[in-house]
Structures are given as C-alpha cells and as structure tokens.
C-alpha cells in the first residue's frame, strides 16, 4: 500500500500528475504505473486504455482504480464531449457504490473519489451536488486518523487537506492565514524527491493562482514548467496561453 501511494497524488479535483525518467530502480509494477500515467498526461488516451487493460492484473487494485478514474477525467476535460463526461460520471457512481458495499472503508480512496466527484459537479455548475460532496469531504477530513497512514499516505493526505482548506477558506470564510498555510503546504511538495508530488503541486498551484487569486504571473511559472514536461498536453498549453494573455 505504501509503495502504491508513493506514486499517487491526483486529487483533485483532480491532480493530475507526472513522472520523470528515473526508471532504473523501479520494479515492473512501478514501471507499468508510470508508463500509463505518462500516457495520460501526454494525452495519448487510446494507448493508455490499452496499457491499463493489459496491466490490470499486474497493478494493485487501488492503483488500477486511480489510474482509471484519472484517465476518464482527462479524457472528459480534453474532449469536452457529453459522452466522455457521462462515462466519467458513470465510473464515479460505480466507485461510490462499491465503496458503500465495502465493510472496511478505505477513507483515502473515498476521499479521492469524492474529490473527483466535486470537480465534476463544479465543472457542470451543480451547486447543490458540489456542496453535498464538500460536506462529505469535510466529514472525512475531520475524522481522518492520520496515525494509521504511512509516510507516503500522509503526503497524499497533506495535499488533499491543503486543497480542501483553500476551498473552505474561499467558500465559507475569508481566512487568509488558513489559505497561506495551505499554499505553503503545497509549495513544500515542490522540493519533494517524488516527482508525482511535485507535479500535482505545480498543477494545483497554477490553478489556484490563475482561477482563484487571478495572478497570471505567478500561475505562468508553474504552467510553463508543466508544458516543458508535457509539451503535447493541450490543457497545459491552453493554461499557459491564458496566463500570457491575461498578463498583457
């Protein structure tokens, strides 16, 4: 479980995330996870689906679950088609249904699933559904026992906690200290030796500065880094162009 979580950090809503070419010390499962992850971020979705199907039995069940949701999320964001969004929504409903039927709740997986659901409802502008997901996420976070988490799991939870607190400070109360502490929490991931944590932090920092703070100059720093790593990712390219245009 710890090895799995060390390589996973996609939030939020959605957070996204990238590896570099440090493959020499990785086992076959780690290589498979990284290869599929990179295909998703390169927006080579057909190849990603094929690799994910081929490696399903080799991947940890939790790894497969996260990669599958992430793949469907990026397909929907990239195509903006009703069919892809419906497919993504169906996968989230299936995941939520499976979690409800499980005796031993995996709260971290539940948190990730709800975060994706919140992101989908936000895109669709469904305010009531957004708030319901928000309250569920708050319920989980307030009762989350981090003492049972490994170091890597705590790193994942830290990212979700930072994102949730930023949203909470914006939606429910304008608490600048909570927001600043959460930004610092995300920034601390930039120096992580794990490139997944780095990439997720860059992605969400770029979104916060671009869409929440309306600071395109700050967002441009991270958008440019993401484009350098994934030059074929059209969403990263679009965000960088938006930064440049807003900065004029």
Secondary structure as UniProt FT lines:
FT   HELIX           2..6
FT   TURN            24..25
FT   HELIX           28..41
FT   TURN            42..43
FT   HELIX           45..54
FT   TURN            55..58
FT   HELIX           61..79
FT   HELIX           82..101
FT   HELIX           107..124
FT   HELIX           127..142
FT   HELIX           146..148
FT   HELIX           151..171
FT   HELIX           176..188
FT   HELIX           189..191
FT   HELIX           195..207
FT   HELIX           208..212
FT   HELIX           216..229
FT   TURN            231..232
FT   HELIX           234..246
//
